[in-house]
Amino acid sequence: MLGLIGVSGTAWLINTYAPGQPVHLVVFFVAVFVSCFFLFLFLLNNVRRSTLVSLGVVLYLILRYLNLRQSYYIVLLIASLASLEIALRKR
């Protein structure tokens, strides 16, 4: 439920405010992270994995905002998140 509320709140934020000021960008990325976190928490039922996937989504959007659209960045992002998953796994 919180994920759907977060998605609708993020959509309202996008339609209401222009991304000209840094404060609006920070609020947007935090809202995207929170809504993705709760959606992936519902789907995956694992806090660590939902945090990593949400972080990956936000980092991908930041890379797109900075016009870094080469495929190497996506591969590096996936490799970094996979290595974090392996490092944080409990044994």
N, C-alpha and C positions, 0 to 999 in steps of 0.2 A: 504494500500500500504506500509506504514512504517513497519507494522508487517511482511510482506513477505520479505522486504529488510532486516529486522533485523534477521529473521530466516536464510536467505542465508548468511548474514554476520557472524552469529554465526557458521554456518557450515564451512565457510571458516576459521574461527578462530580455530575451533577444528582440522581441517585437516592440518593447517599450524604450529601451535605451540603446543609443548608438555606441559602438565599441571605440570611441575616440579617446576616452580617458582611461588611464591605467587602473583606476579603481573598478571600473565596470568590467574590465578584462579579468581582474583577479576574482571578482564575485562570480563571473561567468564560469571560470575554470573550477572554482570551488563548488559551485552548484552542479556542474557536470560530474565532478568527482563523487559528490554525495549521492546524486541520483543513480549513477552507474554502480556505485558501491552497493546500494540497497537492492538494485535489480539483480546484480550478480550474486549477492548474498542469498537472495531467494532462489536463484537458479542453481548455484553451486553448493550452497549450504556449507561453506567453508570461508572463514573470515580472512585468512591469509591469501587464498587464491582470489577472492573477490577484491581485496585491496590491491593485489598486483595487477589484475586485469583492469581495474579502474584507473590505476596509475598509468598503465600502458595507454589507455584511451586518452587520458588527459595529456600525456607527453606527446602522443601522436598529433593531437589537435594543436598543441603548442608548436610542434615542428611545422605543421601546415600553416599556422599563422605567421611563422618566420620565413615562409617560402622555401623551406628545405624539403623538397618533394622527390628527391632521388630515392631509388629503391634501396640503396645502401643504408639509409637511415632507418628504414622499416626493419631491415634484417638485423641491424645492430640493436634496435629497440627490442625485438623479439628475443634475440640472444641474451641480452642483458636481463630481461625479465625471467627467462628460463633459468639462467644461472642464479638469480636471486631465489627462485623457487627451490632449486636444488640446495642452495646454501641454507635456506631457512627451514628445510624439511626436518622434522623430528625423527630421530632414529630409535 
